[in-house]
Amino acid sequence: MGVYVSDSTRFSFWWRFVLCLKICNVAFALVRKHCITLEEHLLRDMPRTPHCNYYPGMGPYADCNVSDLLSDLSEVGPEVRSLCIIGDNTGIPANAFSHLPSLEILQIDGRSLVRVHSGAFSGLSNLNYLWMLFSDVDCRSVTMEGHAFAGLTNLEELTLIGVGLANVSSSIFEQLIKLSRLDITRTCEQDLSSIFCYLPVGMSHLKDLNVIDSGISTIENNGCPERSKTWPMTVLAGIQNLNLMGNRIQFIQAHSLDVFQNLSSLFLEFRGERLRSIWESGVGKMYELSLTGNYLDMYSTNFRDLCQLVSRLHLQSLSLILIATDRLTTEDFKDCGADLRTLAISRSKVEHIDFSFWTEKTGIQALQMSHMMLIEAPFCVNVNETVWPITALDLTENLITDLKGDQFACMPLLEQLFLSNNAIQKLMPHAFRGLLHLKTLKLDSNKISYLGAKDFKSLRTLEVLLINDNIIETIEDRTFKDQVELRELTLGKLEYVYELHINRIFYGFPKNMQRLHIDAHYGTNLYMGQTVRPNGTFNLELNGDRLDCSDCNNPIFKAVRELKVKCRYFICKSDFLAPYFPNLESFEFSGDSERVTTSYTEINTLHNLKRLKLINLNFLNHTDVGRIFWNLTQLQTLVVVNCHLSFLTKSMFKDLKSLQLLRLYSDSPLFLTDGMFDVLPALTAFVLDKVDFQCDCKNGWIFDWAESTTEVQVIYIQKQQCVWHYHKYNFLETMEKLCQTDTQFLCYLGTAVSIYLLLSVAVGYHFFRWPSVVLFFRLRGWLERRFGRQWHRRRRRFEGVDGEMEEVKYDAFVSFCCRDEAWVLREMAPRLEEQGHPRLRLCLHNRDFEVGKSIVDNIAESIYSSQCTVCLISRWYLRSDWCSLEMRLATHWLLEDQKHRLILIFLEHISPFELSAFHRLAKMMRSRTYLDWPEDRGDRVHFWDRLRRNIVEEDEDAS
């Protein structure tokens, strides 16, 4: 049997279907933004995107995570100069960046790219640097059309990583006529000559060519695979730096590099049998040569052959990395030519070292011997007072244990001495004697425990001194007295130095100080003493478990511009120490939120602050959260990480008129009040690293604001979670499901329902008028028979037969949980029933409930026979189902009997965030006055008098 469906019926069906889809797809489309635009001064506190580098002075910067280049990049403004792109893009279409004419730096993570179309970068006439990553580990086959780089007429640097050149057009670089640096990594080309063939004749500005980790094993002059094309001889002749690191070069053909007559530096991982093949390749005179092996197989050679290579190429700098040789002696070193100025040996193995080897070549000005497991460095022993005009010595990452007297006496011109990451335990007397020109000394990460007054006496020109990461037990007075030119000092760890007198160790604070870092480890007392304020401002970094200062009003603190503190206690006597730095522009404080009860409210006195970063502080204890950010009118960056904030309000941020970046991280739930961003006119970025919201439609304003704002970038909101019945869910997805409210749809639905009801009434009145009348009277009779007698009996409890009011049984029914029973019996009942006037009659469930009657009936009868209901609110009360029932019955009785009253007493402080889950109680608190149990014993007398007056209020009115 067929069913006929009219057009109107079919239309009605589809209309209802589309309407249903509209309802089901109400979503917050906002936050799926793909790009972030950053100003340079905000980069320091913004989240970092992998593979994105930010070059100073090249802002504004933009980071994009895109899936469709043409549509997603529309979020980037034309003023952006640096752009970094990541995402699953399979291709770069033509004119993808044409709307960004100011772009100068472009970085693309293209690990999903398979094609770059011609004209992909057209319109980027100002682009100077292009970086493209195609693979992290090997080379991928990517099709790059011949005119892919068309339009990049001003490009100066190009980096291609992980792209096989097999599918790349041989004319790919034709348009890059101003390119000065070309980096090609992992190209899977085994012959260097084939790579030269990709270079166009017009690339006359090319100076740096880096072909790294590309599987090249031979260097030969085989010409180009296509006989129609030859090497661009003029281009290769102009190259000054050739880097072939990561290629295990096993064979170099004679005269294969004849064209490189202007080469300045050459970097090789050489695995050949003969070093002489390097100069036989035809390269001309060079400035620098770097030879390296690898960790698994060091390259074995000897210094006689190395020195012959140096002499042949007239090298001024030789770098040896992962090289194995039997010895380094004066005899071996004498043939290294007269031009050598720099020798760097790192991560290499030398069986025997004669530390006087340099006496044959005193022209060496810089020596590096790092990561070589040296246990001593006696360069000045048995040299017959020969003077070595060296200016830089690097002995980092060795096993040197002691610095003996006159250790460096033969190096009077030394300016830089690096001894980091050794095992130095003690500085012998006069260890640095004779170093009259030393400016930089690095002793960090050693085992120095004692600093004496004469250790640095001769270093009068010292500007940088690093002694951090040493377990220092003693610092003598005047240790740094002679370092009047000191600009940077890092000191620590002061594990056993419990008092540090700044004025004594310096004997006058250095006037040119720019950075002072003190690691107090467990903690210390700082005494500044009578010191003079330095010439300018400087950065101060303090670490330790406890940092105390007694003389806080000193000129040194007034000169601090940037303060970075990491400790639990940072106090002046018993006060927070930060306010004693009145000229701070940047303050970063990391504490311990669990064990510290310091008040941080006085941060609001730092009126010059531009950057504030607070980590792991406890704002719940003794801190006035509402005022901590007041008066900070110049603040531009605010980062708050795990500071036990429960809510953020408009009043908290009312003075932050200059705030541009707000970044939040919280392990505990955080409530943001509606409109809090209205008082932040300069805000440009709001970063949510981790914030757990409450799954409540009241938080929907955040999405509405984020969608409507055009000035503020809301970052990572789609990654946040919300709490729902003790479980965490994705904030965005959960809110989409819970809060599908479309105002226009609700208006339409209300109108449709109203019309439907009116039509139903009209039709019912016309056709069902009399049957409806009969049904009404039958229903009315049934209700009277079912509920009438009980209702009248209930009324008679309060109203006599003659209409006069009868006396109630109790003055108040007390609703409380079993956890608070002791307080009721010890405090409340005696105070109200046995003391004061008038004496009250309280109904307590554990004392006055009728035995044998159901609990629900007992509760109802007690409420109906009491003048008022008193609810004792605590956290245990809110968790009790019986207490919830008592409050519900009391509120219903309140609606029926207007003379009944409900009194709320809070026995403990409960935050608005916790109360928001109990809608009935929260609503009553907004419309009723309530009482708080005072902590101060002196206020409790007034509390009991006030409670008594409220309970007996109706009796007095009745009388």
Secondary structure as the mmCIF struct_conf table of DSSP 4:
data_model
#
loop_
_struct_conf.conf_type_id
_struct_conf.id
_struct_conf.beg_label_comp_id
_struct_conf.beg_label_asym_id
_struct_conf.beg_label_seq_id
_struct_conf.end_label_comp_id
_struct_conf.end_label_asym_id
_struct_conf.end_label_seq_id
HELX_RH_AL_P HELX_RH_AL_P1 ASP A 7 CYS A 24
TURN_TY1_P TURN_TY1_P1 ASN A 25 ASN A 25
TURN_TY1_P TURN_TY1_P2 LEU A 30 VAL A 31
STRN STRN1 CYS A 35 LEU A 38
HELX_RH_3T_P HELX_RH_3T_P1 GLU A 40 ASP A 45
BEND BEND1 MET A 46 MET A 46
HELX_LH_PP_P HELX_LH_PP_P1 PRO A 47 THR A 49
TURN_TY1_P TURN_TY1_P3 PRO A 50 HIS A 51
TURN_TY1_P TURN_TY1_P4 PRO A 56 GLY A 57
BEND BEND2 PRO A 60 PRO A 60
STRN STRN2 TYR A 61 ASN A 65
BEND BEND3 SER A 67 SER A 67
HELX_RH_AL_P HELX_RH_AL_P2 LEU A 69 ASP A 72
HELX_RH_3T_P HELX_RH_3T_P2 LEU A 73 GLU A 75
BEND BEND4 VAL A 76 VAL A 76
TURN_TY1_P TURN_TY1_P5 PRO A 78 GLU A 79
STRN STRN3 SER A 82 ILE A 86
BEND BEND5 GLY A 87 GLY A 87
BEND BEND6 THR A 90 THR A 90
STRN STRN4 GLY A 91 ILE A 92
TURN_TY1_P TURN_TY1_P6 ALA A 94 HIS A 99
TURN_TY1_P TURN_TY1_P7 PRO A 101 SER A 102
STRN STRN5 ILE A 105 ASP A 109
TURN_TY1_P TURN_TY1_P8 ARG A 111 SER A 112
STRN STRN6 ARG A 115 VAL A 116
TURN_TY1_P TURN_TY1_P9 SER A 118 GLY A 123
TURN_TY1_P TURN_TY1_P10 SER A 125 ASN A 126
STRN STRN7 TYR A 129 LEU A 133
BEND BEND7 ASP A 136 ASP A 138
STRN STRN8 ARG A 140 ARG A 140
STRN STRN9 THR A 143 MET A 144
TURN_TY1_P TURN_TY1_P11 GLY A 146 GLY A 151
TURN_TY1_P TURN_TY1_P12 THR A 153 ASN A 154
STRN STRN10 GLU A 157 ILE A 161
BEND BEND8 GLY A 162 GLY A 162
STRN STRN11 VAL A 163 VAL A 163
HELX_RH_3T_P HELX_RH_3T_P3 LEU A 165 ASN A 167
STRN STRN12 VAL A 168 VAL A 168
TURN_TY1_P TURN_TY1_P13 SER A 170 GLN A 175
TURN_TY1_P TURN_TY1_P14 ILE A 177 LYS A 178
STRN STRN13 ARG A 181 THR A 185
BEND BEND9 GLN A 190 GLN A 190
STRN STRN14 ASP A 191 ASP A 191
HELX_RH_AL_P HELX_RH_AL_P3 LEU A 192 PHE A 196
TURN_TY1_P TURN_TY1_P15 CYS A 197 TYR A 198
BEND BEND10 LEU A 199 LEU A 199
TURN_TY1_P TURN_TY1_P16 VAL A 201 GLY A 202
TURN_TY1_P TURN_TY1_P17 SER A 204 HIS A 205
STRN STRN15 ASP A 208 ILE A 212
BEND BEND11 ASP A 213 SER A 214
STRN STRN16 THR A 218 ILE A 219
BEND BEND12 PRO A 225 GLU A 226
TURN_TY1_P TURN_TY1_P18 ARG A 227 SER A 228
HELX_RH_AL_P HELX_RH_AL_P4 MET A 233 ALA A 237
TURN_TY1_P TURN_TY1_P19 GLY A 238 GLY A 238
STRN STRN17 ASN A 241 ILE A 249
STRN STRN18 PHE A 251 ILE A 252
TURN_TY1_P TURN_TY1_P20 ALA A 254 VAL A 259
BEND BEND13 GLN A 261 ASN A 262
STRN STRN19 SER A 265 PHE A 270
BEND BEND14 GLU A 273 GLU A 273
TURN_TY1_P TURN_TY1_P21 LEU A 275 LEU A 275
HELX_RH_AL_P HELX_RH_AL_P5 ARG A 276 GLU A 280
TURN_TY1_P TURN_TY1_P22 SER A 281 GLY A 282
BEND BEND15 TYR A 287 TYR A 287
STRN STRN20 GLU A 288 THR A 292
BEND BEND16 TYR A 295 ASP A 297
HELX_LH_PP_P HELX_LH_PP_P2 MET A 298 MET A 298
STRN STRN21 TYR A 299 SER A 300
HELX_RH_AL_P HELX_RH_AL_P6 PHE A 303 LEU A 313
TURN_TY1_P TURN_TY1_P23 HIS A 314 HIS A 314
BEND BEND17 GLN A 316 GLN A 316
STRN STRN22 SER A 317 ILE A 321
BEND BEND18 LEU A 322 LEU A 322
STRN STRN23 ILE A 323 LEU A 328
HELX_RH_AL_P HELX_RH_AL_P7 THR A 330 PHE A 333
TURN_TY1_P TURN_TY1_P24 LYS A 334 ASP A 335
BEND BEND19 CYS A 336 CYS A 336
BEND BEND20 ALA A 338 ALA A 338
STRN STRN24 THR A 342 SER A 346
BEND BEND21 ARG A 347 ARG A 347
STRN STRN25 LYS A 349 ILE A 353
TURN_TY1_P TURN_TY1_P25 PHE A 355 SER A 356
HELX_RH_3T_P HELX_RH_3T_P4 PHE A 357 GLU A 360
TURN_TY1_P TURN_TY1_P26 THR A 362 GLY A 363
STRN STRN26 ALA A 366 SER A 370
BEND BEND22 HIS A 371 MET A 372
BEND BEND23 ILE A 375 ILE A 375
TURN_TY1_P TURN_TY1_P27 PHE A 379 ASN A 382
BEND BEND24 VAL A 383 VAL A 383
TURN_TY1_P TURN_TY1_P28 ASN A 384 GLU A 385
STRN STRN27 ALA A 392 ASP A 394
BEND BEND25 GLU A 397 ASN A 398
STRN STRN28 ASP A 402 LEU A 403
TURN_TY1_P TURN_TY1_P29 GLY A 405 CYS A 410
TURN_TY1_P TURN_TY1_P30 PRO A 412 LEU A 413
STRN STRN29 GLN A 416 PHE A 418
BEND BEND26 ASN A 421 ASN A 422
STRN STRN30 LYS A 426 LEU A 427
TURN_TY1_P TURN_TY1_P31 PRO A 429 GLY A 434
TURN_TY1_P TURN_TY1_P32 LEU A 436 HIS A 437
STRN STRN31 THR A 440 LYS A 442
BEND BEND27 SER A 445 ASN A 446
STRN STRN32 TYR A 450 LEU A 451
TURN_TY1_P TURN_TY1_P33 ALA A 453 SER A 458
TURN_TY1_P TURN_TY1_P34 ARG A 460 THR A 461
STRN STRN33 VAL A 464 ILE A 467
BEND BEND28 ASP A 469 ASN A 470
STRN STRN34 THR A 474 ILE A 475
TURN_TY1_P TURN_TY1_P35 ASP A 477 ASP A 482
TURN_TY1_P TURN_TY1_P36 VAL A 484 GLU A 485
STRN STRN35 GLU A 488 GLY A 492
TURN_TY1_P TURN_TY1_P37 GLU A 495 TYR A 496
STRN STRN36 GLU A 499 HIS A 501
HELX_RH_AL_P HELX_RH_AL_P8 ILE A 502 PHE A 506
TURN_TY1_P TURN_TY1_P38 TYR A 507 TYR A 507
BEND BEND29 GLY A 508 GLY A 508
TURN_TY1_P TURN_TY1_P39 LYS A 511 ASN A 512
STRN STRN37 ARG A 515 ASP A 519
TURN_TY1_P TURN_TY1_P40 HIS A 521 TYR A 522
STRN STRN38 GLY A 523 TYR A 527
BEND BEND30 GLN A 530 GLN A 530
HELX_LH_PP_P HELX_LH_PP_P3 VAL A 532 PRO A 534
BEND BEND31 ASN A 535 GLY A 536
STRN STRN39 PHE A 538 ASN A 543
BEND BEND32 ASP A 545 ASP A 545
STRN STRN40 ARG A 546 CYS A 549
BEND BEND33 SER A 550 SER A 550
BEND BEND34 ASN A 553 ASN A 553
HELX_RH_AL_P HELX_RH_AL_P9 PRO A 555 LYS A 558
TURN_TY1_P TURN_TY1_P41 ALA A 559 ALA A 559
STRN STRN41 VAL A 560 LYS A 566
BEND BEND35 ARG A 568 ARG A 568
STRN STRN42 TYR A 569 CYS A 572
TURN_TY1_P TURN_TY1_P42 LYS A 573 SER A 574
STRN STRN43 ASP A 575 PHE A 576
BEND BEND36 LEU A 577 LEU A 577
HELX_RH_3T_P HELX_RH_3T_P5 ALA A 578 TYR A 580
TURN_TY1_P TURN_TY1_P43 PRO A 582 ASN A 583
BEND BEND37 GLU A 585 GLU A 585
STRN STRN44 SER A 586 SER A 590
TURN_TY1_P TURN_TY1_P44 SER A 593 ARG A 595
HELX_RH_3T_P HELX_RH_3T_P6 THR A 601 THR A 605
TURN_TY1_P TURN_TY1_P45 HIS A 607 ASN A 608
BEND BEND38 LYS A 610 LYS A 610
STRN STRN45 ARG A 611 ILE A 615
BEND BEND39 ASN A 616 ASN A 616
TURN_TY1_P TURN_TY1_P46 PHE A 619 LEU A 620
BEND BEND40 ASN A 621 HIS A 622
HELX_RH_3T_P HELX_RH_3T_P7 VAL A 625 ARG A 627
TURN_TY1_P TURN_TY1_P47 ILE A 628 ASN A 631
TURN_TY1_P TURN_TY1_P48 THR A 633 GLN A 634
STRN STRN46 THR A 637 VAL A 641
BEND BEND41 ASN A 642 ASN A 642
STRN STRN47 PHE A 647 LEU A 648
TURN_TY1_P TURN_TY1_P49 LYS A 650 LYS A 650
HELX_RH_3T_P HELX_RH_3T_P8 SER A 651 PHE A 653
TURN_TY1_P TURN_TY1_P50 LYS A 654 ASP A 655
TURN_TY1_P TURN_TY1_P51 LYS A 657 SER A 658
STRN STRN48 LEU A 661 TYR A 665
BEND BEND42 ASP A 667 SER A 668
STRN STRN49 PHE A 671 LEU A 672
HELX_LH_PP_P HELX_LH_PP_P4 THR A 673 THR A 673
TURN_TY1_P TURN_TY1_P52 ASP A 674 GLY A 675
HELX_RH_3T_P HELX_RH_3T_P9 MET A 676 VAL A 679
TURN_TY1_P TURN_TY1_P53 PRO A 681 ALA A 682
STRN STRN50 ALA A 685 LYS A 690
STRN STRN51 ASP A 692 GLN A 694
HELX_RH_3T_P HELX_RH_3T_P10 CYS A 697 ASN A 699
HELX_RH_AL_P HELX_RH_AL_P10 GLY A 700 SER A 708
BEND BEND43 THR A 710 GLU A 711
STRN STRN52 GLN A 713 ILE A 715
BEND BEND44 TYR A 716 TYR A 716
HELX_RH_3T_P HELX_RH_3T_P11 ILE A 717 LYS A 719
STRN STRN53 GLN A 721 TRP A 724
TURN_TY1_P TURN_TY1_P54 HIS A 725 TYR A 726
STRN STRN54 HIS A 727 ASN A 730
HELX_RH_AL_P HELX_RH_AL_P11 PHE A 731 LEU A 738
HELX_RH_AL_P HELX_RH_AL_P12 THR A 743 PHE A 767
BEND BEND45 PHE A 768 PHE A 768
HELX_RH_AL_P HELX_RH_AL_P13 ARG A 769 ARG A 795
TURN_TY1_P TURN_TY1_P55 ARG A 796 PHE A 798
STRN STRN55 GLU A 799 GLU A 799
TURN_TY1_P TURN_TY1_P56 VAL A 801 ASP A 802
BEND BEND46 GLY A 803 GLY A 803
HELX_LH_PP_P HELX_LH_PP_P5 GLU A 804 GLU A 804
STRN STRN56 MET A 805 MET A 805
HELX_LH_PP_P HELX_LH_PP_P6 GLU A 806 VAL A 808
BEND BEND47 LYS A 809 LYS A 809
STRN STRN57 TYR A 810 SER A 815
HELX_RH_3T_P HELX_RH_3T_P12 CYS A 818 ASP A 820
HELX_RH_AL_P HELX_RH_AL_P14 GLU A 821 TRP A 823
HELX_RH_PI_P HELX_RH_PI_P1 VAL A 824 MET A 828
HELX_RH_AL_P HELX_RH_AL_P15 ALA A 829 ALA A 829
HELX_RH_PI_P HELX_RH_PI_P2 PRO A 830 GLU A 834
BEND BEND48 GLN A 835 PRO A 838
HELX_LH_PP_P HELX_LH_PP_P7 ARG A 839 LEU A 840
STRN STRN58 LEU A 842 CYS A 843
HELX_RH_AL_P HELX_RH_AL_P16 HIS A 845 ASP A 848
BEND BEND49 PHE A 849 PHE A 849
HELX_LH_PP_P HELX_LH_PP_P8 GLU A 850 GLU A 850
TURN_TY1_P TURN_TY1_P57 VAL A 851 GLY A 852
BEND BEND50 LYS A 853 LYS A 853
HELX_RH_AL_P HELX_RH_AL_P17 ILE A 855 TYR A 864
TURN_TY1_P TURN_TY1_P58 SER A 865 SER A 865
STRN STRN59 SER A 866 ILE A 873
HELX_RH_AL_P HELX_RH_AL_P18 ARG A 875 ARG A 879
HELX_RH_AL_P HELX_RH_AL_P19 ASP A 881 GLU A 896
TURN_TY1_P TURN_TY1_P59 GLN A 898 LYS A 899
STRN STRN60 ARG A 901 PHE A 906
BEND BEND51 LEU A 907 GLU A 908
HELX_RH_AL_P HELX_RH_AL_P20 PRO A 912 LEU A 915
TURN_TY1_P TURN_TY1_P60 SER A 916 ALA A 917
HELX_RH_AL_P HELX_RH_AL_P21 HIS A 919 SER A 927
BEND BEND52 ARG A 928 ARG A 928
STRN STRN61 LEU A 931 ASP A 932
BEND BEND53 GLU A 935 ASP A 936
HELX_RH_3T_P HELX_RH_3T_P13 ARG A 937 ASP A 939
HELX_RH_AL_P HELX_RH_AL_P22 ARG A 940 ILE A 951
BEND BEND54 VAL A 952 VAL A 952
HELX_RH_AL_P HELX_RH_AL_P23 GLU A 953 ALA A 958
#
